[in-house]
Amino acid sequence: EKFLQAARLAPTYINPVFDDFGLSVDASLGSYLSLGWGLYYSGLHSQSRVRFQSYLDGGGEARSGYLGMGLVELALGNTVKAEKLLNMAHVLGDGAEVLAGLGWVDIANGNMTSAQARFDSAIAHTPGHLWANQGIAAIKYKLTEFVQDGWNNYFKGDYLAALSECVSRQKEARKIKNPAAADCQGWS
């Protein structure tokens, strides 16, 4: 019980010495899960991965273990593993965190339509869900990559070059239903 409290309250301090206590896997499962989450939120993703993996290898089956491990893999850029783990968490229970995590996997894989649907589902599940709203904003921002040269000229103060670049992309933008060229033109 004291180890679990230490893992919850001070994961970055207890993690380096946690294994020295020689606890059994059964006695450590809750602590592994707490350490995994604490280290994840501290930005220590590689260390977090070790703790979530210990939790899962030790027989941990909670949805939050798969969710945490999936988010760690996503943070480390392993989208295939992240998607597999997040889907396992999704099977164990619906939730905005899982849906938003899968949306971020979709963004990383360039699947904006799927990402939008997942973020919308996350927000329908939990209105105002921060991470899902950030995902929607990221999708909108990624649309601007279509006219990045125009925006680069705009930010340099070369408004005529920006306008020219944005106007030149209008026809293609309409074809792919990307509003970024019109937005860029409007600002230029």
N, C-alpha and C positions, 0 to 999 in steps of 0.2 A: 504494500500500500504506500509506503514512504517513497519507494522508487518510482511508482507511478506518479505520485504528486511531484516529485523532482523532475520527471520527464515532462510533465505538463507545464510546470512553472518556469523551468530553466533549461530548456532542451539544449541550447548551445553550450551550456556549462557542464551538464551531466553527460552529454554524448561521448566526449573523449574518454571518460572513465567508466561508462556504464558496463561494458563487458567485463571489467575487472572484478565486478561484484559476484560473478559466477552464478547467476540466477539460472534456473531451469527455463527452457523455452516456454513452458506453460505459464510460469510466473512472470515472464517477460513480455508476453504478447501485447497486453495493454500498453506497456511502456514503449514497445517498438512502434505501435501506432501513434502514440503521443509524440514520440521523438520524430517520427516521419513527418507529421504535420508541422511541428514546431520548426524543424530544420527547413522544410519547404517554405514556410512563411518568412523565415529568416534569409531566404535566398541561397541556402546551402544545399543545392539540388543533388549534387553527387552524394553527399552524406545522407540526405533524406532518402535517396534511392536505396541505400544499404539498409536503412531501418525498415522501410516499407517492404523490401524484399525479405528481410528476416521475419517480418510479420506474416507475409504470405507463405513463405517456406515453412514456418512453424505451425501452419494450419489455420491461420486467421482467415476468416471468411466474410468479414463485415464489408458492406458496400463501400464504406469510407476508406478501407484499405486499397481496394481496386481503384477507387476514384483518386486517392492520393498518389498512388503509383502511376496512374495514367497521366495526371497533371505534371508529375515530376518528369516523366518521359517526354511529354510535350515541351516542357521548359528546357530540356536537354536536346531538343530537336529530333527526337525519335518518334516521328508521327505514326509509323506503322504500329509500333508497340503501344503508343499512347491510345490509338484508336481501338486496338484490341482490348486493352485494360478498361477503357471507358465504356466500351460496349458490355463488358462483363459487369461493370458497376450498374449499368442501365438495366440489365437483366434482373439484378437484385433489388431494383427499386427506381422508380422514376424520380427525377429531380432536376431543378434548374441548373445546378452545378454540373451535372453530367452532360446535359444538353448543351450548355455553354461551352464546356470543354470540347465536346465533339464539334461544335461550331468553329472553335479555334483550330482544331485539327484540319477542318475543311479549308479554312483560310490559308493555313500553311501549305496545303496541297493545291491551292488555286481553285477550289470549288466554291465560288462565291454564292451561287444559287442555293446549294445545300446548306452552306453556313448561315445564310439569311433565314432559311426555314428553321434551322435548329435554334438560332437566337430568338426568333419569333415564338417558338414553342417554349423556350426557357422563360420568356417574359410573360407568356400566357399562364405558365405554371406559377411563377413568382413575379408579379408586376413590379417593375422598377429594378429588376435584377441588374446590378451594376456591371458585372462582367459580360453579360449578354448585350447590354446597351453599349458598352465599349466595343464589343465585336461588331455591332451594326455601324458604329462610327468608323471603325477600321475598314469595313467594306466600302463605305462611302469615300473614305480617303483613298483607298486603293484605286477607285475609279479615276482619280486625278492623274494616275501614272500614264494614262492614255495620252494626255497632253502635257507631259512633264516639261518638254522643251518650252512650251508656251509659258508655263508658270515660272520656269527658271528665268526667262526673259523679263517677265513681269516683275519679279523680285529684284532684278538688276536695274529696273527703271526703264527698260527698253520696251515701252508699251506698244509701239508700232510692230515690232518683231513678234511680241506676244500675241497681238491681235491677228497677225498674219498666220502664225502657227495654229492658233485655235480655230480660225475660220477654215484653214486648209483641212482640218480633221472633222469638220461638221458632217459631211456626207457619210463617212465611215462610222462616225459616232451614232448617227441616227440608225444606221443599219444594225448595230449591235446594242442599241438602246442604252447608250452611255451618255448621261447628261453632262459629263465633264467638259466637253468642248464648248457647249453653249454657256456654261458657267464661266469658263475661262474667258470666252469672248466678251461676256457681260462685264467682267472685271477690267478687261483690257480697254 
